[in-house]
Amino acid sequence: MKYRAIVCPELGPPEVLRLEELDAPALKPAEARIRIHSCGVNFPDLLMVAGKYQTKPPLPFTPGFESAGEVIEVSDGAKVKIGDRVIVRRKTGGFAEQAVAAPDELASAPPHYSYDEAATYSVGLVTSYHALVTQGRLQRGERVLIAGAAGGVGMAAVALAAHLGAEAIAVCSTAEKCAAALKAGAARAINSSERKIDEAVKEITGGKGVQCIYDPVGLSAEIALRALAFGGRILLIGFAGNIPTYPANRVLIKCATLIGVRAGEYARQFPEVRVRETPEMEALTKVLRPHVSKAYPLEEAAQALRDIAERRAIGRIVLHP
């Protein structure tokens, strides 16, 4: 059996990716073979292809953190059956027509989600829930500044914050993205191409600042600390550009808390946390749905990654094998 997959033969820009036909591996005990219907495209995929992500798989490899599809084959000991709709959560392998996964790499797809929604659920909602609820302890009535609010992870955070009863202040780079963030549930939106973020926050909050900052892009430390209320929390999700350097003296003076957020690794280190989070996140799928704005065929994976690199995406982008 053969299947098509996107292969990264060398590190570099998205253009290094190739569409190849591969031999399907035999199943090991407890594994399942998945026919992938949709694969989410994420910023870490771009970083991994460039060799700039903390995980560096050996070359060649197939990118793709999260995908969704149908079980087409199982081996003895598998915890799923043929025909099940599942989400595949792996560091690599999603940009393909098939995936082979162990039991701990599979989750049931919400029955009311499309395959596109199921393929974009994990990174967005799981990251946002773990950041805002588990580590950020966001409370009803608090104000949270969400950077990159029109991106996949940012838009999920906006919707979740609004659902929790917090006041989400979205930061976006264009009027179109601001409109999308407001539609997702933001109370206010700041167009960062027109206004200074910290000055806008001070105006919105009457000079008090926000209690929490959700930052998947890498705001400058100066802007973040100016926008933060005394005793506030800064959630560091990721870095789309430069990595900020926080001055310890200003963090101390403001009694600020810097929190590094790696939802997947945290769950691996403290599995009991994910056990507690999972039913709560599953309940949220009944009221929150990923916003998928664009779909590309598998062979256009490089273009999908270019959209991510050039920040053209609003919400999520998927590939259709």
C-alpha positions, 0 to 999 in steps of 0.5 A: 500500500502506498500513500502521498505525503508532504516530505521535508528533505532539508531544512529551509523555507516552505519551498523545500517541501516535496509531495512524494509517494511513500510505502505504508508501514505495517502496524505494530501492536495497538496501532491504528491506521488513519485515513486523514481527511483534514490537517491543521497548519500551525506556526510550529510546522513552519518553524520545524521545516526551517529547523527553528523549533525546539523539536528537531526530527531527523530528515526527511520528515513529514510535517503536521502536528494535528489532523483528523480522519477515519480509522481504516485498519487496526492491530491487536490491542488498538483502542479504536475500531474501523470507522471511528472518527479520530483526532491524531496528535503527533509532532510530525506526520499530519501532512499526508493521506494516512497516519499510523498512530499509537493509542496515546496519539489518538482522541475521539473527534467531537461528533458535531465537528467537521473534519476541518474543525476536528483537525484544528481543535487540539492546538487552538483550544487545548493551548488556550484552555491550558494557558488561560484556565490552568496556568493563567487562572483567568477569572470572570470580569478580568481583562485579558489582552490577546496578541495575534488575536486573529490567528488560530491560537489567538482567536481560540483564546478570544472565544474562550476568554469571552465564554469564561466571562472575561473581557478580551481585548484583541490585538490585530494588525489590520482592520479586517483582522480586528473585525474577525476578532470582534466577531469571535467575542472580543470586547475591544480590538486594537489595530497595532498598525494604527495605535501603540498597544500599551497606550490603547490599553491604558485608555481602555482600562482607565490607566489600570492595565489588564490583569492577564496578557496572552502572548503567542507572538512575542510582544516587546517586554516594554509594551507588555509590562506597560499594558499589565496591571500591578500583580498581573500575569503574562502568558508566554505562548510562543514567538512569531518574531523576536524573543523578548527579554524581560527586565527583572527589576521591572517585573519585580516592581510591578509584581508581575508573573511570567508564565511559560506555556507549553500545553503538550509538554506540561501534560507529559510532565504532569499527566494528571493535569490533562486528565482533569482538563480533558472532560472540561475541554470536551464540554467546551466543544459544544459551545466553541468551534474553531474558525477555519478560513481557508483550505488548500489541497495537500500539494499546496502545503508550501503555500499554506505555510507561506500564508502562516509566515506572512500572517495572512491567515485569519483563524485556521488553515487546513490541508485536504489530502 
